[in-house]
Amino acid sequence: MAVEIPFDNIYIILIFSILLLAIGIYGLTSKQNMIKFLIAIELLLDAAHLNFIVFSNIFGASGLVDPLPHAVVIISICVGGCIAGVALALIIQAYRMHATLNSRRLSQLKH
């Protein structure tokens, strides 16, 4: 038997997702540290995952749970974790070579 989430809770989850999205966008636009960029991108990904699951619950058949959105989100989380690991390795290598994590300083090195 599927457990349905009441609509009041769905709207709370959507508001939380919008809050995650706003924090992620703020982190991308205002910070210069590359690790903070990576955290902001992960927050944006989490907001997208949350929206995907909630909208599948809203627009899905009543009383039934569609496993496809859940499977897509699980695969996306796995791929996102791998990408975050590679990005973190690149950030560590950039810090070892240039002794800074400031993205503006690193972009000035190419000139």
C-alpha positions in Angstrom: 0.0 0.0 0.0 1.4 3.3 -1.1 1.7 6.2 1.4 0.5 9.5 0.1 2.0 12.7 1.3 -0.7 15.3 2.1 -0.7 18.4 0.0 0.2 20.6 3.0 3.5 18.7 3.3 4.1 18.8 -0.4 4.0 22.6 -0.4 6.3 22.7 2.6 8.7 20.5 0.7 8.5 22.7 -2.4 9.2 25.8 -0.3 12.2 24.0 1.2 13.3 23.1 -2.3 13.0 26.8 -3.4 15.0 27.8 -0.4 17.8 25.3 -1.4 17.7 26.7 -4.9 18.1 30.3 -3.6 21.0 29.3 -1.4 22.7 27.5 -4.2 22.3 30.4 -6.6 23.6 32.8 -3.9 26.6 30.6 -3.4 27.4 30.5 -7.1 27.0 34.2 -7.6 28.7 35.6 -4.5 31.5 33.3 -3.5 35.0 33.0 -5.0 36.2 29.9 -3.2 36.0 26.8 -5.5 34.9 24.5 -2.7 32.0 26.8 -2.0 31.2 26.7 -5.7 31.1 22.9 -5.5 28.8 22.9 -2.4 26.5 25.4 -4.1 26.3 23.2 -7.2 25.4 20.2 -5.0 22.7 22.3 -3.3 21.2 23.1 -6.7 21.3 19.4 -7.6 19.5 18.5 -4.3 16.8 21.1 -5.0 16.3 19.6 -8.5 16.1 16.1 -7.1 13.6 17.2 -4.5 11.5 19.0 -7.1 11.5 15.9 -9.4 10.3 13.6 -6.6 7.6 16.0 -5.4 6.2 16.8 -8.8 6.1 13.0 -9.6 4.0 12.7 -6.5 1.7 15.6 -7.5 1.2 14.6 -11.1 1.3 10.9 -10.7 -1.6 8.5 -10.6 -3.6 8.8 -7.3 -2.6 6.1 -4.8 0.2 4.7 -6.9 3.9 5.4 -6.7 5.8 5.6 -10.0 9.3 4.1 -9.5 10.8 5.8 -12.6 11.4 9.3 -11.0 12.9 7.6 -7.9 15.2 5.5 -10.0 16.2 8.5 -12.1 17.0 10.5 -8.9 19.0 7.7 -7.4 21.1 7.4 -10.6 21.5 11.2 -10.7 22.7 11.2 -7.1 25.3 8.5 -7.9 26.5 10.3 -11.0 26.6 13.6 -9.1 28.7 12.0 -6.3 31.2 10.8 -8.9 31.3 14.2 -10.5 31.8 15.9 -7.1 34.7 13.5 -6.4 36.4 14.3 -9.6 35.8 18.1 -9.1 37.2 17.9 -5.6 40.3 16.1 -6.9 40.8 18.9 -9.5 40.3 21.5 -6.8 42.9 19.9 -4.6 45.4 19.7 -7.5 44.8 23.4 -8.4 45.5 24.3 -4.7 48.7 22.2 -4.7 49.9 23.9 -7.9 48.9 27.5 -7.3 48.3 27.7 -3.5 44.9 29.3 -3.8 41.3 28.4 -4.1 40.2 31.8 -5.3 38.6 31.4 -8.7 39.3 34.9 -9.8 43.0 34.5 -9.1 43.1 31.2 -10.9 41.4 32.8 -14.0 44.0 35.6 -14.0 46.8 33.0 -14.3 46.0 32.3 -17.9 46.9 35.9 -19.0 
